[in-house]
Amino acid sequence: MSDARILALVRGVHSTVYIMMVASIFLLLYAGATGYVGPWLWVALGLLAIETAVFAVNGLKCPLTALAVRYGATTGYAFDTILTERTIRFTFRFFSGLMVLGLVLLALRWAGVLG
């Protein structure tokens, strides 16, 4: 397989993971705001835990970025994904904050502080 094809595959995988993480964060926020508890919440929490562990083990860097560079990616914040640089320039800070907010809301709800 050519480097260009592998890079396209890495970008596709990275974009899929990105979309799944965003969906998980929004589900977490929804659960924290509404009290939803169901199988999708547990899936979202599991995926977010895995993603957090992967980032922590890799020095807060995505391991797919290094793989993308290996196969030819060269510039920009989003060079390892099919999403635009403008779309994800501040994605780590933004979505980390939303994830923390969702976890706090969920914890408060489970502690009985939120009705």
C-alpha positions as CSV (number, residue, x, y, z in Angstrom):
1,M,0.0,0.0,0.0
2,S,1.4,3.4,-0.9
3,D,2.2,6.1,1.7
4,A,-0.6,8.3,0.3
5,R,-3.2,5.5,0.9
6,I,-1.9,4.8,4.4
7,L,-2.1,8.5,5.2
8,A,-5.6,8.7,3.9
9,L,-6.5,5.6,6.1
10,V,-4.9,7.2,9.1
11,R,-6.8,10.5,8.5
12,G,-10.1,8.5,8.1
13,V,-9.5,6.6,11.4
14,H,-8.5,9.8,13.2
15,S,-11.6,11.6,11.9
16,T,-13.8,8.7,13.0
17,V,-12.3,8.7,16.5
18,Y,-12.7,12.5,16.6
19,I,-16.4,12.4,15.7
20,M,-17.0,9.5,18.2
21,M,-15.3,11.5,21.0
22,V,-17.3,14.6,20.2
23,A,-20.5,12.6,20.2
24,S,-19.5,11.0,23.6
25,I,-18.8,14.4,25.1
26,F,-22.2,15.8,24.0
27,L,-23.9,12.7,25.4
28,L,-22.1,13.2,28.7
29,L,-23.3,16.8,28.8
30,Y,-26.8,15.7,27.9
31,A,-26.7,13.1,30.7
32,G,-25.4,15.7,33.2
33,A,-28.1,18.2,32.2
34,T,-31.1,15.8,32.1
35,G,-30.3,12.9,34.3
36,Y,-30.2,10.4,31.4
37,V,-28.6,7.1,32.5
38,G,-28.6,4.3,30.0
39,P,-26.3,2.1,28.0
40,W,-25.1,4.9,25.7
41,L,-23.9,6.9,28.7
42,W,-21.7,3.9,29.8
43,V,-20.4,3.5,26.2
44,A,-19.6,7.2,26.1
45,L,-17.9,7.1,29.5
46,G,-15.8,4.1,28.5
47,L,-14.7,5.7,25.2
48,L,-13.8,8.9,26.9
49,A,-11.8,7.0,29.6
50,I,-9.9,5.2,26.9
51,E,-9.2,8.4,24.9
52,T,-8.0,10.1,28.1
53,A,-5.7,7.2,28.9
54,V,-4.3,7.2,25.4
55,F,-3.6,11.0,25.6
56,A,-2.1,10.7,29.1
57,V,0.3,7.8,28.1
58,N,1.4,9.7,25.0
59,G,2.3,13.0,26.7
60,L,-1.1,14.7,25.8
61,K,-0.5,14.0,22.1
62,C,-2.4,11.8,19.8
63,P,-0.4,8.8,18.6
64,L,-2.1,9.0,15.2
65,T,-0.3,12.3,14.6
66,A,3.1,10.7,14.6
67,L,1.8,8.0,12.3
68,A,0.4,10.6,9.9
69,V,3.8,12.4,9.9
70,R,5.5,9.0,9.1
71,Y,3.3,8.7,6.0
72,G,3.7,12.2,4.6
73,A,1.6,14.6,6.6
74,T,3.5,17.9,7.1
75,T,1.6,21.0,8.2
76,G,-1.2,22.5,10.3
77,Y,-3.0,21.5,13.4
78,A,-5.2,19.0,11.6
79,F,-2.7,17.5,9.2
80,D,-3.5,14.0,10.4
81,T,-7.3,14.3,9.8
82,I,-9.6,15.2,7.0
83,L,-11.1,18.0,9.1
84,T,-10.0,21.6,8.4
85,E,-7.4,23.3,10.6
86,R,-10.0,26.0,11.4
87,T,-12.3,23.4,12.7
88,I,-9.9,21.8,15.2
89,R,-7.3,24.4,16.1
90,F,-8.5,24.7,19.7
91,T,-10.3,21.4,19.8
92,F,-8.3,19.9,22.7
93,R,-9.0,22.7,25.1
94,F,-12.6,23.2,24.0
95,F,-13.7,19.6,24.2
96,S,-11.6,18.9,27.4
97,G,-13.5,21.7,29.1
98,L,-16.9,20.4,27.9
99,M,-15.9,16.9,29.1
100,V,-15.0,18.2,32.5
101,L,-18.3,20.2,32.7
102,G,-20.3,17.1,31.7
103,L,-18.5,15.0,34.4
104,V,-19.1,17.7,37.0
105,L,-22.8,17.9,36.1
106,L,-23.1,14.2,36.2
107,A,-21.4,13.9,39.5
108,L,-23.6,16.6,41.0
109,R,-26.7,14.9,39.7
110,W,-25.6,11.5,41.0
111,A,-24.8,13.1,44.4
112,G,-28.3,14.5,44.5
113,V,-27.3,18.1,44.3
114,L,-29.1,18.6,41.0
115,G,-32.7,17.4,40.9
